[in-house]
Structures are given as structure tokens and as C-alpha cells.
Amino acid sequence: MSDEPEHTAKVAPLRKPLPCPECGHPSHREHYPFCSDRCRTQDLSRWLKGSYAIPVAEDESNPDDDGRF
């Protein structure tokens, strides 16, 4: 053993914990941006069921759209 003192470094988080998008509790590093595996799984389930969708409204009054792709 050496006579050198042990160095214990504190690791500062890179960013402030944000609230979990599912339940609002603070997020954890292991499950970021969620607080737990349960909330992560719930979000994944919504994606797989197609619950997250961007609504599309077609505007027929647009003269620039001639129907071609």
C-alpha cells in the first residue's frame, strides 16, 4: 500500500433531471427520460399500439398543389 491519499471524485450530472413524461416524477439516469422501467414500457406500448400520431388535415384550397408527387 502506498502513503498517497485516496481521491474520491464527485461526478456532477450533465443535466438537471427532468420530470418523467409519463408520471411527472424526476427522471433517473438508468431509464432517462423516464423515472422507471414501468414508465418506459408504458410509453413503448403506446408507440406500438399507434396511439401517438400526427393529425393530418388536407387543405384542398391550396392552388400550388396539383396532385403530383
N, CA, C and O atoms as a GROMACS GRO file, in nm:
protein
  276
    1MET      N    1   0.084  -0.118   0.000
    1MET     CA    2   0.000   0.000   0.000
    1MET      C    3   0.088   0.123   0.000
    1MET      O    4   0.197   0.123   0.058
    2SER      N    5   0.042   0.226  -0.064
    2SER     CA    6   0.118   0.350  -0.069
    2SER      C    7   0.064   0.449   0.033
    2SER      O    8  -0.044   0.431   0.088
    3ASP      N    9   0.142   0.553   0.056
    3ASP     CA   10   0.104   0.655   0.152
    3ASP      C   11   0.024   0.768   0.087
    3ASP      O   12  -0.006   0.868   0.153
    4GLU      N   13  -0.010   0.753  -0.041
    4GLU     CA   14  -0.086   0.858  -0.110
    4GLU      C   15  -0.232   0.855  -0.066
    4GLU      O   16  -0.289   0.747  -0.047
    5PRO      N   17  -0.292   0.972  -0.050
    5PRO     CA   18  -0.434   0.976  -0.009
    5PRO      C   19  -0.524   0.929  -0.123
    5PRO      O   20  -0.494   0.948  -0.241
    6GLU      N   21  -0.633   0.867  -0.085
    6GLU     CA   22  -0.730   0.823  -0.185
    6GLU      C   23  -0.807   0.944  -0.237
    6GLU      O   24  -0.847   1.032  -0.161
    7HIS      N   25  -0.827   0.947  -0.366
    7HIS     CA   26  -0.903   1.056  -0.427
    7HIS      C   27  -1.041   1.005  -0.463
    7HIS      O   28  -1.056   0.909  -0.538
    8THR      N   29  -1.139   1.070  -0.409
    8THR     CA   30  -1.277   1.035  -0.444
    8THR      C   31  -1.335   1.154  -0.517
    8THR      O   32  -1.354   1.261  -0.460
    9ALA      N   33  -1.362   1.133  -0.643
    9ALA     CA   34  -1.415   1.241  -0.726
    9ALA      C   35  -1.566   1.233  -0.730
    9ALA      O   36  -1.624   1.125  -0.744
   10LYS      N   37  -1.629   1.348  -0.718
   10LYS     CA   38  -1.773   1.355  -0.732
   10LYS      C   39  -1.804   1.380  -0.878
   10LYS      O   40  -1.745   1.467  -0.941
   11VAL      N   41  -1.895   1.302  -0.930
   11VAL     CA   42  -1.935   1.319  -1.068
   11VAL      C   43  -2.062   1.403  -1.070
   11VAL      O   44  -2.165   1.364  -1.015
   12ALA      N   45  -2.052   1.517  -1.134
   12ALA     CA   46  -2.168   1.605  -1.143
   12ALA      C   47  -2.255   1.562  -1.261
   12ALA      O   48  -2.202   1.527  -1.366
   13PRO      N   49  -2.386   1.562  -1.245
   13PRO     CA   50  -2.473   1.525  -1.357
   13PRO      C   51  -2.459   1.626  -1.470
   13PRO      O   52  -2.438   1.745  -1.447
   14LEU      N   53  -2.471   1.576  -1.593
   14LEU     CA   54  -2.457   1.664  -1.709
   14LEU      C   55  -2.577   1.755  -1.726
   14LEU      O   56  -2.563   1.868  -1.774
   15ARG      N   57  -2.692   1.708  -1.687
   15ARG     CA   58  -2.811   1.791  -1.699
   15ARG      C   59  -2.902   1.769  -1.580
   15ARG      O   60  -2.896   1.665  -1.513
   16LYS      N   61  -2.986   1.865  -1.554
   16LYS     CA   62  -3.080   1.857  -1.443
   16LYS      C   63  -3.186   1.750  -1.475
   16LYS      O   64  -3.234   1.743  -1.588
   17PRO      N   65  -3.222   1.668  -1.377
   17PRO     CA   66  -3.326   1.567  -1.403
   17PRO      C   67  -3.457   1.634  -1.442
   17PRO      O   68  -3.505   1.725  -1.375
   18LEU      N   69  -3.514   1.587  -1.550
   18LEU     CA   70  -3.642   1.638  -1.597
   18LEU      C   71  -3.753   1.549  -1.545
   18LEU      O   72  -3.728   1.434  -1.510
   19PRO      N   73  -3.875   1.601  -1.539
   19PRO     CA   74  -3.984   1.514  -1.495
   19PRO      C   75  -4.013   1.405  -1.598
   19PRO      O   76  -4.000   1.426  -1.718
   20CYS      N   77  -4.052   1.291  -1.549
   20CYS     CA   78  -4.087   1.178  -1.635
   20CYS      C   79  -4.209   1.218  -1.719
   20CYS      O   80  -4.306   1.271  -1.665
   21PRO      N   81  -4.206   1.193  -1.850
   21PRO     CA   82  -4.320   1.230  -1.934
   21PRO      C   83  -4.446   1.148  -1.904
   21PRO      O   84  -4.556   1.188  -1.945
   22GLU      N   85  -4.433   1.036  -1.835
   22GLU     CA   86  -4.549   0.953  -1.802
   22GLU      C   87  -4.615   0.993  -1.671
   22GLU      O   88  -4.737   1.010  -1.666
   23CYS      N   89  -4.534   1.007  -1.565
   23CYS     CA   90  -4.595   1.028  -1.433
   23CYS      C   91  -4.552   1.158  -1.364
   23CYS      O   92  -4.615   1.197  -1.266
   24GLY      N   93  -4.448   1.224  -1.414
   24GLY     CA   94  -4.406   1.351  -1.355
   24GLY      C   95  -4.300   1.341  -1.247
   24GLY      O   96  -4.250   1.444  -1.202
   25HIS      N   97  -4.264   1.220  -1.205
   25HIS     CA   98  -4.156   1.205  -1.106
   25HIS      C   99  -4.022   1.240  -1.172
   25HIS      O  100  -4.012   1.235  -1.294
   26PRO      N  101  -3.921   1.274  -1.093
   26PRO     CA  102  -3.790   1.305  -1.152
   26PRO      C  103  -3.734   1.184  -1.229
   26PRO      O  104  -3.745   1.070  -1.184
   27SER      N  105  -3.674   1.210  -1.344
   27SER     CA  106  -3.618   1.102  -1.425
   27SER      C  107  -3.491   1.048  -1.361
   27SER      O  108  -3.426   1.117  -1.282
   28HIS      N  109  -3.457   0.924  -1.396
   28HIS     CA  110  -3.337   0.860  -1.345
   28HIS      C  111  -3.245   0.827  -1.461
   28HIS      O  112  -3.290   0.800  -1.573
   29ARG      N  113  -3.118   0.829  -1.435
   29ARG     CA  114  -3.017   0.809  -1.538
   29ARG      C  115  -3.034   0.676  -1.611
   29ARG      O  116  -3.015   0.668  -1.733
   30GLU      N  117  -3.068   0.571  -1.538
   30GLU     CA  118  -3.079   0.438  -1.596
   30GLU      C  119  -3.195   0.428  -1.695
   30GLU      O  120  -3.191   0.347  -1.787
   31HIS      N  121  -3.299   0.509  -1.677
   31HIS     CA  122  -3.421   0.499  -1.757
   31HIS      C  123  -3.452   0.628  -1.832
   31HIS      O  124  -3.564   0.646  -1.880
   32TYR      N  125  -3.356   0.718  -1.843
   32TYR     CA  126  -3.378   0.851  -1.899
   32TYR      C  127  -3.450   0.845  -2.033
   32TYR      O  128  -3.411   0.764  -2.116
   33PRO      N  129  -3.550   0.925  -2.057
   33PRO     CA  130  -3.602   1.036  -1.979
   33PRO      C  131  -3.711   0.995  -1.881
   33PRO      O  132  -3.780   1.082  -1.827
   34PHE      N  133  -3.728   0.865  -1.858
   34PHE     CA  134  -3.832   0.818  -1.768
   34PHE      C  135  -3.777   0.796  -1.628
   34PHE      O  136  -3.656   0.799  -1.606
   35CYS      N  137  -3.868   0.774  -1.533
   35CYS     CA  138  -3.825   0.753  -1.394
   35CYS      C  139  -3.806   0.606  -1.363
   35CYS      O  140  -3.735   0.571  -1.268
   36SER      N  141  -3.869   0.518  -1.440
   36SER     CA  142  -3.860   0.375  -1.413
   36SER      C  143  -3.882   0.296  -1.540
   36SER      O  144  -3.922   0.349  -1.644
   37ASP      N  145  -3.855   0.166  -1.530
   37ASP     CA  146  -3.877   0.078  -1.644
   37ASP      C  147  -4.026   0.066  -1.673
   37ASP      O  148  -4.065   0.047  -1.788
   38ARG      N  149  -4.109   0.077  -1.572
   38ARG     CA  150  -4.254   0.071  -1.590
   38ARG      C  151  -4.303   0.184  -1.680
   38ARG      O  152  -4.380   0.160  -1.773
   39CYS      N  153  -4.259   0.306  -1.654
   39CYS     CA  154  -4.300   0.420  -1.736
   39CYS      C  155  -4.244   0.408  -1.878
   39CYS      O  156  -4.311   0.445  -1.974
   40ARG      N  157  -4.123   0.358  -1.891
   40ARG     CA  158  -4.063   0.338  -2.023
   40ARG      C  159  -4.146   0.238  -2.103
   40ARG      O  160  -4.171   0.258  -2.222
   41THR      N  161  -4.187   0.128  -2.037
   41THR     CA  162  -4.267   0.025  -2.104
   41THR      C  163  -4.404   0.078  -2.144
   41THR      O  164  -4.453   0.045  -2.252
   42GLN      N  165  -4.466   0.159  -2.060
   42GLN     CA  166  -4.596   0.218  -2.094
   42GLN      C  167  -4.585   0.305  -2.218
   42GLN      O  168  -4.673   0.301  -2.305
   43ASP      N  169  -4.480   0.384  -2.227
   43ASP     CA  170  -4.461   0.471  -2.343
   43ASP      C  171  -4.438   0.387  -2.470
   43ASP      O  172  -4.494   0.418  -2.575
   44LEU      N  173  -4.356   0.283  -2.459
   44LEU     CA  174  -4.332   0.196  -2.573
   44LEU      C  175  -4.461   0.129  -2.619
   44LEU      O  176  -4.485   0.115  -2.739
   45SER      N  177  -4.543   0.089  -2.525
   45SER     CA  178  -4.671   0.026  -2.558
   45SER      C  179  -4.760   0.122  -2.637
   45SER      O  180  -4.826   0.080  -2.732
   46ARG      N  181  -4.761   0.249  -2.599
   46ARG     CA  182  -4.841   0.347  -2.674
   46ARG      C  183  -4.790   0.364  -2.816
   46ARG      O  184  -4.869   0.376  -2.910
   47TRP      N  185  -4.657   0.364  -2.833
   47TRP     CA  186  -4.600   0.374  -2.968
   47TRP      C  187  -4.639   0.254  -3.052
   47TRP      O  188  -4.678   0.269  -3.168
   48LEU      N  189  -4.630   0.134  -2.994
   48LEU     CA  190  -4.658   0.012  -3.070
   48LEU      C  191  -4.806   0.000  -3.105
   48LEU      O  192  -4.840  -0.058  -3.209
   49LYS      N  193  -4.895   0.052  -3.021
   49LYS     CA  194  -5.039   0.049  -3.049
   49LYS      C  195  -5.080   0.156  -3.150
   49LYS      O  196  -5.191   0.151  -3.203
   50GLY      N  197  -4.992   0.252  -3.177
   50GLY     CA  198  -5.025   0.359  -3.271
   50GLY      C  199  -5.100   0.474  -3.207
   50GLY      O  200  -5.165   0.552  -3.276
   51SER      N  201  -5.093   0.485  -3.074
   51SER     CA  202  -5.162   0.594  -3.005
   51SER      C  203  -5.101   0.730  -3.034
   51SER      O  204  -5.170   0.832  -3.030
   52TYR      N  205  -4.972   0.732  -3.064
   52TYR     CA  206  -4.906   0.857  -3.097
   52TYR      C  207  -4.913   0.875  -3.248
   52TYR      O  208  -4.856   0.796  -3.324
   53ALA      N  209  -4.982   0.978  -3.292
   53ALA     CA  210  -4.993   1.005  -3.436
   53ALA      C  211  -5.004   1.155  -3.456
   53ALA      O  212  -5.058   1.227  -3.372
   54ILE      N  213  -4.955   1.200  -3.568
   54ILE     CA  214  -4.965   1.341  -3.603
   54ILE      C  215  -5.089   1.356  -3.692
   54ILE      O  216  -5.096   1.297  -3.799
   55PRO      N  217  -5.186   1.435  -3.646
   55PRO     CA  218  -5.306   1.451  -3.728
   55PRO      C  219  -5.275   1.529  -3.856
   55PRO      O  220  -5.199   1.625  -3.856
   56VAL      N  221  -5.336   1.484  -3.964
   56VAL     CA  222  -5.314   1.547  -4.093
   56VAL      C  223  -5.447   1.598  -4.145
   56VAL      O  224  -5.545   1.524  -4.151
   57ALA      N  225  -5.450   1.725  -4.181
   57ALA     CA  226  -5.569   1.784  -4.240
   57ALA      C  227  -5.532   1.829  -4.381
   57ALA      O  228  -5.444   1.912  -4.399
   58GLU      N  229  -5.600   1.773  -4.478
   58GLU     CA  230  -5.571   1.809  -4.616
   58GLU      C  231  -5.643   1.938  -4.651
   58GLU      O  232  -5.762   1.954  -4.623
   59ASP      N  233  -5.570   2.030  -4.711
   59ASP     CA  234  -5.626   2.159  -4.748
   59ASP      C  235  -5.644   2.159  -4.900
   59ASP      O  236  -5.547   2.168  -4.975
   60GLU      N  237  -5.769   2.150  -4.944
   60GLU     CA  238  -5.798   2.144  -5.086
   60GLU      C  239  -5.795   2.282  -5.152
   60GLU      O  240  -5.801   2.291  -5.274
   61SER      N  241  -5.786   2.387  -5.075
   61SER     CA  242  -5.787   2.522  -5.132
   61SER      C  243  -5.648   2.570  -5.173
   61SER      O  244  -5.635   2.684  -5.217
   62ASN      N  245  -5.545   2.488  -5.160
   62ASN     CA  246  -5.409   2.527  -5.194
   62ASN      C  247  -5.390   2.517  -5.345
   62ASN      O  248  -5.392   2.406  -5.399
   63PRO      N  249  -5.371   2.629  -5.415
   63PRO     CA  250  -5.358   2.626  -5.562
   63PRO      C  251  -5.224   2.569  -5.609
   63PRO      O  252  -5.215   2.528  -5.725
   64ASP      N  253  -5.120   2.564  -5.526
   64ASP     CA  254  -4.990   2.514  -5.565
   64ASP      C  255  -4.986   2.362  -5.575
   64ASP      O  256  -4.897   2.307  -5.639
   65ASP      N  257  -5.079   2.297  -5.512
   65ASP     CA  258  -5.080   2.151  -5.510
   65ASP      C  259  -5.158   2.100  -5.630
   65ASP      O  260  -5.280   2.116  -5.636
   66ASP      N  261  -5.088   2.038  -5.724
   66ASP     CA  262  -5.156   1.986  -5.844
   66ASP      C  263  -5.178   1.836  -5.836
   66ASP      O  264  -5.219   1.775  -5.935
   67GLY      N  265  -5.152   1.775  -5.721
   67GLY     CA  266  -5.177   1.634  -5.702
   67GLY      C  267  -5.062   1.544  -5.741
   67GLY      O  268  -5.070   1.423  -5.719
   68ARG      N  269  -4.955   1.598  -5.799
   68ARG     CA  270  -4.839   1.516  -5.837
   68ARG      C  271  -4.741   1.508  -5.721
   68ARG      O  272  -4.736   1.596  -5.634
   69PHE      N  273  -4.664   1.400  -5.720
   69PHE     CA  274  -4.562   1.383  -5.615
   69PHE      C  275  -4.427   1.418  -5.666
   69PHE      O  276  -4.330   1.409  -5.592
   0.00000   0.00000   0.00000
